[in-house]
């Protein structure tokens, strides 16, 4: 059975992390809630601009990771090609 928490409780719990600097694990343990719930409350309580900025950052991180993977693969292929041509020409 899941516990229902008031809006005020959720906001205050999130503020303990975002404004007062307590760790998520400490606040969750002290209040008897899951860390997952606390992270959700923190995300929900962000102003829309911050929430959109966080989503944009996550999207950019995913894009950059994919690009890094592609470039790393290309570099590895070029290293092998350079080694091959150095061996056959010398």
N, C-alpha and C positions, 0 to 999 in steps of 0.2 A: 504494500500500500504506500503510495507516495504522499509525502507531507506537502501541504499547501502553505506557502509563505505569503505574507502580505507584501504588497508593493513596497511599502516603507521599509520592511525588513530587508528585502532584496537590495534596495538602493543603498541602505546603510551598510550592508555587508560588502557591497562592491566598493563603496567609498573607503572602507578600511584598507583596501588594497590600493586603489587608484589615488587617493588623496593623502592617506596617512602612512603609506609605505610598508604596510605589513605584508608578509608573504601570503600567497594564495593558500598554501598548505596549512599555515598557522591559523588563518581566519576560518578556513573550512573546518579544521579540527575543533577549534574553540566553539564554533556555532553549531557543530554537528550536521554540516551539510557536505555534499560531495564537492570535490574540486571542480568537476565538470559543471555542476550547477552554478558555482560561483563564477567561473569563466563566462558562462552564458549570461549571467546577470550583469557582469562587467561590460560585455559586448552590447547588451540591450540598453544599458544606461548611457552609452556614448551618444553625444550629439550626432545628428545625421551627417554633418560634414566630416567629423572624425571617423565615423563608421565607413563612409564612402572612401575616405583617404586610406583607411586600413585595407579595404577591399582592393583598391587600386594598387597598393603596395604589394599585396599578395599576388595579384595578377602579374605585376612586373617581375616579381621574384620568380614565379613559374616560367615566364618567358625567358628571363636571363639564364635560368638553370638549363632550359632546353637548348638555348644558344651555346652555352658553355659546353654542353655535352657534344653538340654537333662540331664545334670548333676543335675540341679535344680529339674527337675521332679523326677529323681532317688532319690535324697535326701528326697523329700517330701514323696515318697512311703515308703522309709526306716523309716522315722519318724513315719508314721502311723502304720507300721508293728511293730516297737519297742513299741509303745504305746499299741497296741493290745496284744502283748505277755506279756507285763508288767502287763496288767489288768488280763489276764487269768492265769498267774502263781502266782499272789499274791493275 
